[in-house]
Amino acid sequence: MKAQICILANTLCSIGGIETFVYNWCSLMKDTYDIVVAVSSIADEQYNRLKRIVRVVENTEPIECDTVVVMHIATKIIPSNIKYNKKIQMVHGCKSIAYSN
């Protein structure tokens, strides 16, 4: 599968900051970029709303993209099935819990 941008998220839960960012960003950029969201696990609510605007696949599928956007700072290694030219590592801060990886 080919795409301009691959958003790599290990898990997208029912609700949360990363989930809100992914949905809002995809909503804004879907007409400008060819986007695929690659996940290991996704809540039904997130899958159902994302699949209406972008492709959502398991992160084991072969993907070729210009840019991979890694949504979790703890994700250090991009799966070998994702081929990319550029990587953007997102840093997400949680205001309610003071901890770091």
Backbone as JSON Lines, residues from 0, in Angstrom:
{"i":0,"aa":"M","n":[0.84,-1.16,0.0],"ca":[0.0,0.0,0.0],"c":[0.9,1.24,0.0]}
{"i":1,"aa":"K","n":[0.52,2.23,-0.8],"ca":[1.28,3.47,-0.87],"c":[0.44,4.61,-0.33]}
{"i":2,"aa":"A","n":[1.11,5.55,0.31],"ca":[0.45,6.74,0.84],"c":[1.5,7.84,0.98]}
{"i":3,"aa":"Q","n":[1.06,9.08,0.99],"ca":[2.0,10.16,1.23],"c":[2.4,10.18,2.7]}
{"i":4,"aa":"I","n":[1.41,10.0,3.58],"ca":[1.67,10.06,5.02],"c":[1.09,8.82,5.69]}
{"i":5,"aa":"C","n":[1.9,8.23,6.57],"ca":[1.45,7.11,7.4],"c":[1.51,7.58,8.85]}
{"i":6,"aa":"I","n":[0.37,7.55,9.51],"ca":[0.34,7.84,10.94],"c":[0.43,6.51,11.65]}
{"i":7,"aa":"L","n":[1.49,6.34,12.45],"ca":[1.74,5.08,13.16],"c":[1.36,5.28,14.63]}
{"i":8,"aa":"A","n":[0.36,4.53,15.07],"ca":[-0.09,4.58,16.46],"c":[-0.26,3.16,16.95]}
{"i":9,"aa":"N","n":[0.46,2.81,18.01],"ca":[0.33,1.45,18.53],"c":[-1.11,1.17,18.96]}
{"i":10,"aa":"T","n":[-1.68,2.09,19.71],"ca":[-3.03,1.91,20.23],"c":[-3.79,3.22,20.12]}
{"i":11,"aa":"L","n":[-5.03,3.16,19.66],"ca":[-5.93,4.3,19.7],"c":[-7.13,3.87,20.54]}
{"i":12,"aa":"C","n":[-7.26,4.47,21.71],"ca":[-8.32,4.12,22.66],"c":[-9.63,4.81,22.29]}
{"i":13,"aa":"S","n":[-10.64,4.64,23.12],"ca":[-11.95,5.24,22.87],"c":[-11.88,6.76,22.85]}
{"i":14,"aa":"I","n":[-11.09,7.33,23.75],"ca":[-10.98,8.78,23.85],"c":[-9.61,9.12,24.43]}
{"i":15,"aa":"G","n":[-9.11,10.27,24.05],"ca":[-7.82,10.71,24.58],"c":[-7.22,11.78,23.7]}
{"i":16,"aa":"G","n":[-6.12,12.34,24.16],"ca":[-5.46,13.43,23.43],"c":[-4.89,13.0,22.1]}
{"i":17,"aa":"I","n":[-4.23,11.86,22.05],"ca":[-3.66,11.37,20.8],"c":[-4.78,11.04,19.82]}
{"i":18,"aa":"E","n":[-5.83,10.4,20.31],"ca":[-6.96,10.04,19.46],"c":[-7.62,11.29,18.88]}
{"i":19,"aa":"T","n":[-7.78,12.32,19.69],"ca":[-8.36,13.58,19.23],"c":[-7.47,14.23,18.19]}
{"i":20,"aa":"F","n":[-6.16,14.24,18.44],"ca":[-5.22,14.83,17.48],"c":[-5.29,14.1,16.14]}
{"i":21,"aa":"V","n":[-5.22,12.77,16.17],"ca":[-5.24,11.99,14.93],"c":[-6.5,12.28,14.13]}
{"i":22,"aa":"Y","n":[-7.65,12.25,14.78],"ca":[-8.91,12.49,14.07],"c":[-8.97,13.91,13.51]}
{"i":23,"aa":"N","n":[-8.66,14.89,14.34],"ca":[-8.73,16.29,13.88],"c":[-7.74,16.56,12.76]}
{"i":24,"aa":"W","n":[-6.53,16.04,12.89],"ca":[-5.51,16.28,11.86],"c":[-5.9,15.61,10.55]}
{"i":25,"aa":"C","n":[-6.37,14.37,10.62],"ca":[-6.81,13.67,9.41],"c":[-7.99,14.4,8.77]}
{"i":26,"aa":"S","n":[-8.9,14.9,9.58],"ca":[-10.05,15.65,9.04],"c":[-9.6,16.88,8.28]}
{"i":27,"aa":"L","n":[-8.61,17.57,8.82],"ca":[-8.11,18.79,8.18],"c":[-7.26,18.51,6.94]}
{"i":28,"aa":"M","n":[-6.52,17.42,6.93],"ca":[-5.53,17.17,5.88],"c":[-5.93,16.15,4.83]}
{"i":29,"aa":"K","n":[-7.09,15.5,4.99],"ca":[-7.49,14.4,4.08],"c":[-7.63,14.84,2.63]}
{"i":30,"aa":"D","n":[-7.95,16.09,2.38],"ca":[-8.09,16.57,1.01],"c":[-6.77,17.0,0.4]}
{"i":31,"aa":"T","n":[-5.76,17.18,1.24],"ca":[-4.45,17.64,0.78],"c":[-3.46,16.48,0.62]}
{"i":32,"aa":"Y","n":[-3.54,15.49,1.5],"ca":[-2.6,14.37,1.51],"c":[-3.33,13.03,1.46]}
{"i":33,"aa":"D","n":[-2.66,12.05,0.89],"ca":[-3.13,10.67,0.93],"c":[-2.6,10.09,2.24]}
{"i":34,"aa":"I","n":[-3.5,9.78,3.16],"ca":[-3.14,9.39,4.53],"c":[-3.61,7.97,4.83]}
{"i":35,"aa":"V","n":[-2.74,7.22,5.51],"ca":[-3.13,5.92,6.06],"c":[-2.76,5.94,7.54]}
{"i":36,"aa":"V","n":[-3.64,5.39,8.37],"ca":[-3.38,5.26,9.8],"c":[-3.1,3.78,10.06]}
{"i":37,"aa":"A","n":[-1.92,3.49,10.6],"ca":[-1.52,2.11,10.89],"c":[-1.52,1.9,12.4]}
{"i":38,"aa":"V","n":[-2.26,0.9,12.86],"ca":[-2.42,0.66,14.29],"c":[-2.28,-0.82,14.63]}
{"i":39,"aa":"S","n":[-1.9,-1.09,15.88],"ca":[-1.93,-2.47,16.4],"c":[-3.28,-2.76,17.01]}
{"i":40,"aa":"S","n":[-3.83,-1.75,17.68],"ca":[-5.1,-1.9,18.37],"c":[-5.86,-0.59,18.28]}
{"i":41,"aa":"I","n":[-7.16,-0.68,17.99],"ca":[-7.97,0.53,17.86],"c":[-9.37,0.26,18.41]}
{"i":42,"aa":"A","n":[-9.86,1.21,19.2],"ca":[-11.23,1.1,19.73],"c":[-12.22,1.24,18.58]}
{"i":43,"aa":"D","n":[-13.33,0.55,18.7],"ca":[-14.35,0.59,17.64],"c":[-14.78,2.02,17.31]}
{"i":44,"aa":"E","n":[-14.95,2.85,18.33],"ca":[-15.38,4.23,18.1],"c":[-14.39,4.98,17.2]}
{"i":45,"aa":"Q","n":[-13.1,4.79,17.48],"ca":[-12.08,5.48,16.69],"c":[-12.04,4.92,15.26]}
{"i":46,"aa":"Y","n":[-12.09,3.6,15.15],"ca":[-12.06,2.98,13.83],"c":[-13.23,3.46,12.97]}
{"i":47,"aa":"N","n":[-14.42,3.46,13.54],"ca":[-15.61,3.82,12.78],"c":[-15.57,5.26,12.29]}
{"i":48,"aa":"R","n":[-15.04,6.18,13.09],"ca":[-15.01,7.57,12.61],"c":[-13.82,7.84,11.69]}
{"i":49,"aa":"L","n":[-12.68,7.18,11.93],"ca":[-11.52,7.4,11.06],"c":[-11.7,6.79,9.68]}
{"i":50,"aa":"K","n":[-12.32,5.6,9.61],"ca":[-12.43,4.91,8.32],"c":[-13.27,5.68,7.31]}
{"i":51,"aa":"R","n":[-14.06,6.63,7.78],"ca":[-14.86,7.46,6.87],"c":[-14.03,8.51,6.16]}
{"i":52,"aa":"I","n":[-12.83,8.82,6.71],"ca":[-12.04,9.9,6.11],"c":[-10.66,9.47,5.62]}
{"i":53,"aa":"V","n":[-10.1,8.4,6.18],"ca":[-8.77,7.91,5.75],"c":[-8.76,6.38,5.8]}
{"i":54,"aa":"R","n":[-7.73,5.79,5.24],"ca":[-7.57,4.33,5.35],"c":[-7.0,4.0,6.72]}
{"i":55,"aa":"V","n":[-7.54,2.95,7.34],"ca":[-7.07,2.48,8.63],"c":[-6.69,1.01,8.46]}
{"i":56,"aa":"V","n":[-5.43,0.68,8.77],"ca":[-4.94,-0.69,8.57],"c":[-4.16,-1.15,9.79]}
{"i":57,"aa":"E","n":[-3.96,-2.46,9.87],"ca":[-3.08,-3.0,10.91],"c":[-1.65,-2.62,10.57]}
{"i":58,"aa":"N","n":[-0.85,-2.37,11.6],"ca":[0.52,-1.91,11.33],"c":[1.45,-3.02,10.87]}
{"i":59,"aa":"T","n":[0.9,-4.18,10.51],"ca":[1.7,-5.26,9.94],"c":[1.64,-5.28,8.41]}
{"i":60,"aa":"E","n":[0.73,-4.5,7.83],"ca":[0.61,-4.45,6.36],"c":[1.8,-3.71,5.76]}
{"i":61,"aa":"P","n":[2.26,-4.13,4.59],"ca":[3.34,-3.39,3.92],"c":[2.84,-2.0,3.51]}
{"i":62,"aa":"I","n":[3.61,-0.98,3.88],"ca":[3.25,0.4,3.58],"c":[4.48,1.13,3.06]}
{"i":63,"aa":"E","n":[4.32,1.86,1.96],"ca":[5.36,2.75,1.45],"c":[4.81,4.17,1.55]}
{"i":64,"aa":"C","n":[5.58,5.07,2.19],"ca":[5.1,6.43,2.35],"c":[6.26,7.42,2.27]}
{"i":65,"aa":"D","n":[5.9,8.67,2.02],"ca":[6.92,9.73,2.04],"c":[7.31,10.02,3.49]}
{"i":66,"aa":"T","n":[6.3,10.15,4.36],"ca":[6.54,10.53,5.75],"c":[5.76,9.63,6.68]}
{"i":67,"aa":"V","n":[6.43,9.14,7.73],"ca":[5.75,8.41,8.78],"c":[5.71,9.33,10.01]}
{"i":68,"aa":"V","n":[4.53,9.44,10.61],"ca":[4.34,10.25,11.8],"c":[4.08,9.28,12.95]}
{"i":69,"aa":"V","n":[5.03,9.23,13.9],"ca":[4.95,8.3,15.03],"c":[4.25,9.02,16.18]}
{"i":70,"aa":"M","n":[3.13,8.48,16.63],"ca":[2.29,9.17,17.6],"c":[2.7,8.98,19.05]}
{"i":71,"aa":"H","n":[3.49,7.97,19.36],"ca":[3.86,7.71,20.74],"c":[5.37,7.86,20.9]}
{"i":72,"aa":"I","n":[5.79,8.66,21.87],"ca":[7.21,8.94,22.05],"c":[7.99,7.68,22.43]}
{"i":73,"aa":"A","n":[7.33,6.71,23.04],"ca":[8.01,5.48,23.44],"c":[8.27,4.55,22.25]}
{"i":74,"aa":"T","n":[7.67,4.82,21.1],"ca":[7.9,4.0,19.91],"c":[9.24,4.39,19.32]}
{"i":75,"aa":"K","n":[10.23,3.57,19.53],"ca":[11.59,3.88,19.06],"c":[11.9,3.26,17.7]}
{"i":76,"aa":"I","n":[11.26,2.13,17.4],"ca":[11.58,1.4,16.18],"c":[10.34,1.36,15.29]}
{"i":77,"aa":"I","n":[10.51,1.78,14.04],"ca":[9.44,1.7,13.05],"c":[9.4,0.26,12.55]}
{"i":78,"aa":"P","n":[8.22,-0.36,12.49],"ca":[8.14,-1.74,11.98],"c":[8.78,-1.84,10.58]}
{"i":79,"aa":"S","n":[9.42,-2.95,10.31],"ca":[10.15,-3.13,9.05],"c":[9.25,-3.15,7.83]}
{"i":80,"aa":"N","n":[7.96,-3.35,8.02],"ca":[7.02,-3.36,6.88],"c":[6.68,-1.94,6.4]}
{"i":81,"aa":"I","n":[7.08,-0.92,7.16],"ca":[6.81,0.46,6.77],"c":[8.08,1.07,6.21]}
{"i":82,"aa":"K","n":[8.05,1.39,4.92],"ca":[9.17,2.02,4.23],"c":[8.85,3.51,4.11]}
{"i":83,"aa":"Y","n":[9.8,4.37,4.48],"ca":[9.53,5.8,4.52],"c":[10.79,6.59,4.19]}
{"i":84,"aa":"N","n":[10.59,7.86,3.82],"ca":[11.71,8.76,3.55],"c":[12.01,9.66,4.75]}
{"i":85,"aa":"K","n":[10.96,10.14,5.41],"ca":[11.12,11.02,6.56],"c":[10.3,10.5,7.73]}
{"i":86,"aa":"K","n":[10.78,10.8,8.95],"ca":[10.07,10.39,10.16],"c":[9.83,11.62,11.03]}
{"i":87,"aa":"I","n":[8.62,11.75,11.54],"ca":[8.28,12.78,12.51],"c":[7.87,12.06,13.78]}
{"i":88,"aa":"Q","n":[8.54,12.36,14.87],"ca":[8.24,11.74,16.16],"c":[7.45,12.76,16.99]}
{"i":89,"aa":"M","n":[6.2,12.43,17.27],"ca":[5.36,13.34,18.06],"c":[5.72,13.23,19.54]}
{"i":90,"aa":"V","n":[5.63,14.34,20.22],"ca":[5.81,14.38,21.67],"c":[4.49,14.83,22.26]}
{"i":91,"aa":"H","n":[3.88,13.97,23.06],"ca":[2.56,14.23,23.63],"c":[2.71,14.38,25.13]}
{"i":92,"aa":"G","n":[2.29,15.52,25.65],"ca":[2.37,15.75,27.09],"c":[1.03,15.56,27.75]}
{"i":93,"aa":"C","n":[1.03,14.94,28.9],"ca":[-0.2,14.73,29.67],"c":[-0.15,15.65,30.88]}
{"i":94,"aa":"K","n":[-1.14,16.52,31.01],"ca":[-1.16,17.48,32.11],"c":[-1.63,16.86,33.42]}
{"i":95,"aa":"S","n":[-2.3,15.74,33.35],"ca":[-2.9,15.18,34.58],"c":[-1.98,14.25,35.34]}
{"i":96,"aa":"I","n":[-0.97,13.7,34.69],"ca":[-0.08,12.74,35.36],"c":[1.37,13.19,35.13]}
{"i":97,"aa":"A","n":[2.12,13.3,36.18],"ca":[3.52,13.71,36.06],"c":[4.39,12.47,35.99]}
{"i":98,"aa":"Y","n":[4.8,12.1,34.81],"ca":[5.72,10.98,34.62],"c":[6.42,11.15,33.28]}
{"i":99,"aa":"S","n":[7.46,10.39,33.08],"ca":[8.14,10.42,31.79],"c":[8.7,9.05,31.48]}
{"i":100,"aa":"N","n":[8.91,8.79,30.2],"ca":[9.51,7.53,29.77],"c":[11.0,7.73,29.66]}
